[in-house]
Amino acid sequence: MLFTNKDLKKLIIPLIIEQFLVIAVGFADTLMVSNVGESAVSAVSLVDQINILIIQIFSALGTGGAVLTSQYLGNKAYEGARNSAKQLLLVVAVTSISFMAIALIFNGFILQLIYGQVEEAVMLNARVYFRLSAMSYPFIGLYNAGAALFRAIGNSKVSMTNSFIMNVINCCLNAVFIFGCGWGVFGAALATLIARATACVVTLLQLSSHNNGEFYVDNYRQLNFDKNNISKILVVGIPSGLENGMFQLGKLLVARLNTFFGTASIAANAVCSNVFSMQYMAPMAVGLAMLTVVSRCIGANDYEQAKYYAMKLLRVAYYVLWIATAIIFCILPLILPLYNLSVETLDLARKCIIYHLIVTSIMWPTGFPFANVFRASADARFVMTVSVVSMMLFRVCGSYVIGKYLGYGLIGVFTAMFIDWICRIIFFIWRYRSGKWMKKRLV
């Protein structure tokens, strides 16, 4: 077997800790910003929808690089693995700088186009937060690429440590800038920029170390384009990027719909997103491990082990999700009062959270982490097609029908999302059983 239980634990546990750190600090950030007022919480929530869209594109490129690197390593082609890492960093650098320039130049236009209906105070805060957030795109892009490469070689402890450094810096500076300096959303964005820049530098230095064995980036000054490896990265990266991009675009369209429901719905959705992230973090970590493990099996041309580990890790994803769900149910009465929001907002958030916890525990791992089996085999185009069509047809259109026209508001938006999940699951199960995903590979 390519991976023992000990190997899997060594890969998964740091990933879970890393996800926990990200979510915990995000939760703390939202609590800190909530003390500035509901307009600040709403502004950060709306801009973060755009930021997540951009970061997901970087993550998609990282996924393509990680899959290619893992398949090279499974095939014991170490020179190919090293070269693929350099190509990934080059592509991410060019892409992230381009997005930063666009966001800085068209800051106000983008926000007005997407969130034109929000209150003036929310829009002013959003413009400040968006401007500084955009300056951090190259740093978070390269950091994510480096973290994906370390996961590809099975060393998730490095990405966990760097995530810890980044999030501790972010949290501490948030407290200083928001409470000590009184800078509000400007302080929150500045803290994020400094933390991401630090983590990026540390990660790039670690990638160049020969302590990584056969895998390292030998020289950052000689990053020349290699069309062959870049095209292989993009085979997975472009469909994954389009999928993530359209997914976040769909969420933006739904977020725009939430602005019609009022500030209470926007703030309640921000609270829900924080709590949901706590529920997702462990199964998401298992999904990242699934990408590495299945890619390595496919690189070794061992599809029986690929199927074995896919099913094993899917079961693990469900187990950790159920544990997280039970914990959140128990601590929910303690979490909600921490937010400095109105009774109406917190009541709406409570209803949506309970609804979501129940449905997610049944469906989410099969609809999301399980898709990494197909990405690991370079069958990312299928995942993209299913995800985009289902998202736009059921989640976006369904949100407008159920949420707005039938009058169910935010509850209707969540119902449409669950219908989208059902569609994804049906097609993913069919694809897996058909075996067509096993006919694709990069190496």
PLY file of the C-alpha trace (Angstrom):
ply
format ascii 1.0
element vertex 443
property float x
property float y
property float z
element edge 442
property int vertex1
property int vertex2
end_header
0.00 0.00 0.00
1.27 3.47 -0.88
-0.07 5.00 2.35
-0.29 3.40 5.77
-2.79 4.60 8.37
0.11 6.38 10.03
0.91 8.19 6.77
-2.71 9.27 6.42
-2.85 10.57 9.98
0.41 12.44 9.44
-1.13 14.09 6.38
-4.67 14.73 7.65
-4.18 15.88 11.25
-2.00 18.93 10.39
-4.50 19.83 7.66
-7.37 19.76 10.17
-5.37 21.91 12.59
-4.56 24.32 9.76
-8.22 24.60 8.79
-9.15 25.13 12.43
-6.64 27.97 12.74
-8.01 29.69 9.65
-11.61 29.38 10.83
-10.89 30.34 14.44
-9.07 33.50 13.41
-11.77 34.34 10.88
-14.33 33.92 13.64
-12.31 36.18 15.95
-11.89 38.76 13.17
-15.63 38.92 12.57
-16.27 39.34 16.29
-13.77 42.21 16.44
-15.21 43.93 13.38
-18.76 43.46 14.75
-17.83 45.85 17.55
-17.39 48.58 14.95
-21.03 48.17 13.87
-23.31 46.24 11.51
-22.26 48.35 8.53
-18.65 47.25 9.08
-19.60 43.57 9.40
-21.72 43.80 6.27
-18.94 45.56 4.32
-16.31 42.98 5.25
-18.74 40.15 4.45
-19.57 41.56 1.00
-15.96 42.26 0.02
-14.88 38.85 1.28
-17.27 37.32 -1.24
-15.16 38.95 -3.97
-11.89 38.09 -2.22
-12.90 34.45 -1.92
-13.65 34.42 -5.65
-10.12 35.63 -6.41
-8.42 33.37 -3.87
-10.34 30.35 -5.16
-8.82 30.97 -8.59
-5.34 30.92 -7.04
-6.28 27.76 -5.14
-7.47 26.16 -8.37
-4.11 26.81 -10.00
-2.50 25.40 -6.87
-4.65 22.31 -7.23
-3.45 21.84 -10.80
0.17 22.18 -9.70
-0.34 19.85 -6.74
-1.97 17.16 -8.90
0.82 17.31 -11.48
3.53 17.29 -8.80
1.90 14.37 -6.95
1.61 12.34 -10.14
5.27 13.01 -10.95
6.23 11.90 -7.44
4.06 8.79 -7.73
5.92 8.06 -10.96
9.27 8.84 -9.22
10.01 11.55 -11.79
11.60 14.02 -9.37
12.98 16.44 -11.96
9.50 16.78 -13.44
8.11 17.45 -9.95
10.63 20.22 -9.30
9.99 21.84 -12.67
6.21 21.68 -12.23
6.57 23.52 -8.90
8.46 26.37 -10.57
5.87 26.62 -13.32
3.06 26.79 -10.75
4.73 29.66 -8.89
5.30 31.54 -12.14
1.68 31.18 -13.29
0.29 32.20 -9.89
2.58 35.23 -9.67
1.46 36.56 -13.07
-2.22 35.85 -12.36
-2.28 37.38 -8.87
-0.51 40.58 -9.89
-3.00 40.99 -12.76
-5.97 40.61 -10.42
-4.44 43.07 -7.96
-4.06 45.70 -10.66
-7.65 45.25 -11.86
-9.06 45.46 -8.32
-7.08 48.60 -7.47
-8.00 50.42 -10.67
-11.68 49.47 -10.78
-12.32 49.30 -7.02
-15.43 51.50 -6.87
-16.87 50.32 -10.16
-16.76 46.64 -9.18
-18.42 47.24 -5.81
-21.10 49.47 -7.32
-21.81 46.94 -10.06
-22.28 44.05 -7.64
-23.63 45.74 -4.50
-25.26 48.90 -5.79
-28.25 48.55 -3.45
-26.37 48.61 -0.12
-26.46 51.50 2.31
-23.92 54.31 1.88
-22.08 53.48 5.14
-21.64 49.87 4.04
-20.32 50.93 0.63
-17.76 53.35 2.10
-16.39 50.67 4.41
-16.39 48.15 1.57
-14.24 50.38 -0.67
-11.62 50.81 2.04
-11.50 47.10 2.82
-11.42 46.05 -0.85
-8.52 48.35 -1.71
-6.16 46.97 0.92
-7.35 43.40 0.40
-6.40 43.61 -3.27
-2.82 44.53 -2.36
-2.47 41.18 -0.61
-3.47 39.05 -3.66
0.11 38.24 -4.82
1.09 37.23 -1.29
-1.87 34.96 -0.62
-1.63 33.53 -4.15
2.00 32.47 -3.77
1.41 31.29 -0.20
-1.46 29.04 -1.36
0.68 27.67 -4.19
3.48 26.86 -1.78
1.10 25.23 0.69
-0.38 23.10 -2.11
3.10 21.94 -3.11
4.00 20.95 0.45
0.74 18.97 0.69
1.63 17.29 -2.61
4.81 15.87 -1.09
2.89 14.77 2.00
4.38 17.41 4.29
1.24 19.18 5.50
2.98 20.09 8.77
4.79 22.94 6.99
1.60 24.52 5.66
0.03 24.10 9.13
2.94 25.92 10.80
2.90 28.75 8.28
-0.85 29.07 8.58
-0.40 29.36 12.33
2.15 32.15 11.87
-0.07 34.02 9.41
-3.24 33.76 11.47
-1.64 34.67 14.79
-0.13 37.79 13.19
-3.48 38.61 11.62
-5.40 38.18 14.87
-2.95 40.16 17.01
-2.71 43.04 14.55
-6.49 43.10 14.22
-6.79 43.64 17.96
-4.16 46.40 17.86
-5.49 48.19 14.79
-9.22 47.89 15.58
-9.29 48.39 19.34
-5.96 50.14 19.98
-5.84 52.45 16.96
-9.56 52.61 16.20
-9.01 52.04 12.48
-12.09 49.84 11.91
-12.20 48.00 8.60
-8.98 49.72 7.47
-7.20 48.11 10.42
-8.70 44.70 9.67
-7.53 44.87 6.04
-4.05 46.14 6.96
-3.59 43.29 9.44
-4.50 40.79 6.72
-2.04 42.35 4.27
0.88 42.18 6.71
0.08 38.63 7.80
-0.18 37.32 4.23
3.06 38.99 3.15
4.90 37.39 6.08
3.52 33.90 5.40
4.35 34.21 1.69
8.01 35.04 2.33
8.41 32.22 4.86
6.80 29.66 2.53
8.93 30.60 -0.48
12.10 30.34 1.61
11.08 26.86 2.81
10.35 25.70 -0.74
13.92 26.51 -1.74
15.38 24.38 1.06
17.15 21.13 0.18
15.81 19.69 3.44
12.72 18.72 1.43
14.64 15.81 -0.08
14.25 15.38 -3.83
11.69 18.17 -4.02
12.73 21.84 -3.89
12.75 25.04 -5.96
16.41 25.58 -6.78
16.42 29.17 -8.10
13.66 31.80 -8.11
15.65 33.97 -10.50
15.36 31.39 -13.26
11.64 30.86 -13.65
11.27 30.24 -17.37
7.99 29.26 -18.99
7.69 25.54 -19.77
4.70 25.16 -22.07
4.41 21.42 -21.53
4.14 21.54 -17.74
2.10 24.73 -17.71
-0.42 23.15 -20.07
-0.67 20.13 -17.74
-1.22 22.40 -14.74
-3.92 24.25 -16.64
-5.68 20.99 -17.61
-6.72 20.82 -13.97
-6.25 24.47 -13.01
-8.44 26.10 -15.65
-11.52 23.90 -15.10
-11.05 24.14 -11.33
-10.55 27.89 -11.59
-13.62 28.32 -13.78
-15.58 26.10 -11.43
-14.49 28.03 -8.34
-14.91 31.32 -10.15
-18.43 30.54 -11.30
-19.22 29.10 -7.88
-18.19 32.33 -6.18
-19.89 34.38 -8.91
-23.05 32.49 -8.12
-22.55 33.27 -4.44
-22.05 36.93 -5.34
-25.33 36.94 -7.26
-27.01 35.38 -4.26
-25.27 37.90 -1.97
-26.66 40.65 -4.18
-30.09 39.13 -3.65
-29.49 39.24 0.12
-29.01 43.01 -0.10
-32.68 43.27 -1.08
-33.61 41.49 2.15
-31.90 44.23 4.24
-28.86 44.68 6.46
-30.18 42.14 8.98
-30.05 39.38 6.34
-26.56 40.41 5.21
-25.23 40.39 8.78
-27.05 37.12 9.61
-25.51 35.50 6.53
-22.07 36.69 7.68
-22.62 35.01 11.06
-23.84 31.84 9.33
-20.77 31.74 7.10
-18.49 31.84 10.13
-20.31 28.99 11.85
-20.52 26.92 8.65
-16.78 27.26 8.21
-16.33 25.61 11.59
-18.43 22.69 10.39
-16.61 22.35 7.05
-13.02 22.61 8.27
-12.31 18.94 9.13
-13.93 17.35 6.05
-12.28 20.00 3.87
-8.92 18.92 5.29
-9.73 15.30 4.45
-10.59 16.43 0.92
-7.17 18.04 0.53
-5.57 14.81 1.70
-7.72 12.90 -0.81
-6.30 15.03 -3.62
-2.72 14.19 -2.64
-3.30 10.49 -1.97
-5.35 9.71 -5.08
-2.98 11.73 -7.31
-0.03 9.74 -6.01
-1.84 6.46 -6.69
-2.68 7.53 -10.23
0.92 8.64 -10.85
1.96 5.11 -9.82
-0.70 3.74 -12.23
-2.45 1.91 -9.38
-6.15 2.60 -9.79
-7.26 -0.08 -7.35
-5.48 1.76 -4.56
-6.92 5.04 -5.87
-10.45 3.65 -5.44
-9.63 2.12 -2.07
-8.31 5.38 -0.63
-11.12 7.42 -2.21
-13.76 5.42 -0.34
-11.73 5.26 2.85
-11.18 8.99 2.99
-14.82 9.71 2.10
-15.84 7.72 5.20
-13.33 9.67 7.27
-14.79 12.94 5.92
-18.25 11.92 7.12
-16.98 10.86 10.54
-15.20 14.15 11.22
-18.16 16.12 9.85
-20.56 14.41 12.27
-18.25 15.16 15.19
-18.01 18.84 14.16
-21.79 19.07 13.73
-22.44 17.66 17.20
-19.97 20.10 18.76
-21.53 23.11 17.02
-25.02 22.07 18.12
-23.78 22.03 21.71
-21.92 25.36 21.67
-24.30 27.34 19.43
-26.10 29.00 22.41
-22.69 30.22 23.57
-21.49 31.46 20.17
-24.37 33.63 19.00
-24.45 36.03 21.99
-20.81 36.89 21.25
-21.91 38.83 18.17
-22.86 42.42 18.89
-25.93 42.29 16.61
-29.66 42.87 16.91
-32.10 40.26 18.24
-33.74 40.02 14.79
-30.42 39.29 13.09
-29.35 36.65 15.61
-32.74 34.91 15.49
-32.57 34.64 11.69
-28.98 33.38 11.92
-29.98 30.71 14.47
-32.72 29.31 12.22
-30.44 29.17 9.17
-27.59 27.56 11.10
-29.71 24.73 12.50
-31.24 24.08 9.07
-27.78 23.98 7.51
-26.21 21.75 10.16
-28.79 19.03 9.63
-28.66 18.95 5.83
-24.87 19.29 5.60
-24.26 16.27 7.83
-26.10 14.13 5.26
-24.80 15.41 1.93
-21.79 17.71 2.00
-18.77 15.30 1.84
-20.12 13.51 -1.23
-20.89 16.80 -2.95
-17.58 18.55 -2.29
-14.48 16.71 -0.89
-15.33 13.66 -3.01
-14.92 15.77 -6.17
-11.16 15.77 -5.51
-11.05 12.16 -6.72
-11.86 13.41 -10.22
-9.50 16.39 -10.00
-6.71 14.06 -8.90
-7.10 12.08 -12.11
-7.27 15.24 -14.31
-11.02 14.78 -14.80
-11.57 18.35 -13.59
-13.61 19.37 -16.65
-16.42 17.03 -15.64
-16.49 18.48 -12.11
-16.53 21.99 -13.55
-19.43 21.28 -15.91
-21.62 19.68 -13.26
-20.81 22.30 -10.64
-21.37 25.34 -12.86
-24.63 24.13 -14.42
-26.03 22.98 -11.09
-24.97 26.18 -9.33
-26.51 28.55 -11.87
-29.65 26.51 -12.49
-30.58 25.49 -8.96
-28.69 27.69 -6.50
-28.82 31.06 -8.26
-32.14 30.81 -10.09
-33.65 28.82 -7.24
-32.61 31.47 -4.72
-34.44 34.16 -6.65
-37.53 32.00 -7.06
-37.73 30.57 -3.53
-36.10 33.42 -1.63
-37.46 36.49 -3.39
-40.56 35.62 -5.36
-41.97 33.03 -2.94
-40.97 35.24 -0.01
-38.86 32.82 2.05
-35.89 35.21 2.22
-32.61 33.84 3.52
-34.20 30.47 4.37
-35.21 30.15 0.70
-31.64 30.88 -0.37
-30.38 27.98 1.75
-33.07 25.67 0.38
-31.97 26.41 -3.19
-28.37 25.67 -2.19
-29.34 22.24 -0.86
-31.12 21.39 -4.12
-27.87 22.27 -5.93
-25.99 19.82 -3.68
-28.39 16.98 -4.51
-27.73 17.49 -8.22
-23.94 17.45 -7.73
-24.07 14.26 -5.68
-26.15 12.37 -8.25
-23.69 13.12 -11.07
-20.56 12.51 -8.99
-21.75 9.08 -7.89
-22.60 8.18 -11.48
-19.19 9.33 -12.73
-17.31 7.38 -10.08
-19.18 4.16 -10.76
-18.76 4.52 -14.53
-14.95 4.42 -14.16
-14.46 7.08 -16.85
-12.34 9.17 -14.48
-9.73 6.41 -14.46
-9.00 6.92 -18.15
-7.43 10.34 -17.57
-4.00 11.26 -16.17
-1.28 13.87 -16.61
1.93 11.81 -16.27
0 1
1 2
2 3
3 4
4 5
5 6
6 7
7 8
8 9
9 10
10 11
11 12
12 13
13 14
14 15
15 16
16 17
17 18
18 19
19 20
20 21
21 22
22 23
23 24
24 25
25 26
26 27
27 28
28 29
29 30
30 31
31 32
32 33
33 34
34 35
35 36
36 37
37 38
38 39
39 40
40 41
41 42
42 43
43 44
44 45
45 46
46 47
47 48
48 49
49 50
50 51
51 52
52 53
53 54
54 55
55 56
56 57
57 58
58 59
59 60
60 61
61 62
62 63
63 64
64 65
65 66
66 67
67 68
68 69
69 70
70 71
71 72
72 73
73 74
74 75
75 76
76 77
77 78
78 79
79 80
80 81
81 82
82 83
83 84
84 85
85 86
86 87
87 88
88 89
89 90
90 91
91 92
92 93
93 94
94 95
95 96
96 97
97 98
98 99
99 100
100 101
101 102
102 103
103 104
104 105
105 106
106 107
107 108
108 109
109 110
110 111
111 112
112 113
113 114
114 115
115 116
116 117
117 118
118 119
119 120
120 121
121 122
122 123
123 124
124 125
125 126
126 127
127 128
128 129
129 130
130 131
131 132
132 133
133 134
134 135
135 136
136 137
137 138
138 139
139 140
140 141
141 142
142 143
143 144
144 145
145 146
146 147
147 148
148 149
149 150
150 151
151 152
152 153
153 154
154 155
155 156
156 157
157 158
158 159
159 160
160 161
161 162
162 163
163 164
164 165
165 166
166 167
167 168
168 169
169 170
170 171
171 172
172 173
173 174
174 175
175 176
176 177
177 178
178 179
179 180
180 181
181 182
182 183
183 184
184 185
185 186
186 187
187 188
188 189
189 190
190 191
191 192
192 193
193 194
194 195
195 196
196 197
197 198
198 199
199 200
200 201
201 202
202 203
203 204
204 205
205 206
206 207
207 208
208 209
209 210
210 211
211 212
212 213
213 214
214 215
215 216
216 217
217 218
218 219
219 220
220 221
221 222
222 223
223 224
224 225
225 226
226 227
227 228
228 229
229 230
230 231
231 232
232 233
233 234
234 235
235 236
236 237
237 238
238 239
239 240
240 241
241 242
242 243
243 244
244 245
245 246
246 247
247 248
248 249
249 250
250 251
251 252
252 253
253 254
254 255
255 256
256 257
257 258
258 259
259 260
260 261
261 262
262 263
263 264
264 265
265 266
266 267
267 268
268 269
269 270
270 271
271 272
272 273
273 274
274 275
275 276
276 277
277 278
278 279
279 280
280 281
281 282
282 283
283 284
284 285
285 286
286 287
287 288
288 289
289 290
290 291
291 292
292 293
293 294
294 295
295 296
296 297
297 298
298 299
299 300
300 301
301 302
302 303
303 304
304 305
305 306
306 307
307 308
308 309
309 310
310 311
311 312
312 313
313 314
314 315
315 316
316 317
317 318
318 319
319 320
320 321
321 322
322 323
323 324
324 325
325 326
326 327
327 328
328 329
329 330
330 331
331 332
332 333
333 334
334 335
335 336
336 337
337 338
338 339
339 340
340 341
341 342
342 343
343 344
344 345
345 346
346 347
347 348
348 349
349 350
350 351
351 352
352 353
353 354
354 355
355 356
356 357
357 358
358 359
359 360
360 361
361 362
362 363
363 364
364 365
365 366
366 367
367 368
368 369
369 370
370 371
371 372
372 373
373 374
374 375
375 376
376 377
377 378
378 379
379 380
380 381
381 382
382 383
383 384
384 385
385 386
386 387
387 388
388 389
389 390
390 391
391 392
392 393
393 394
394 395
395 396
396 397
397 398
398 399
399 400
400 401
401 402
402 403
403 404
404 405
405 406
406 407
407 408
408 409
409 410
410 411
411 412
412 413
413 414
414 415
415 416
416 417
417 418
418 419
419 420
420 421
421 422
422 423
423 424
424 425
425 426
426 427
427 428
428 429
429 430
430 431
431 432
432 433
433 434
434 435
435 436
436 437
437 438
438 439
439 440
440 441
441 442
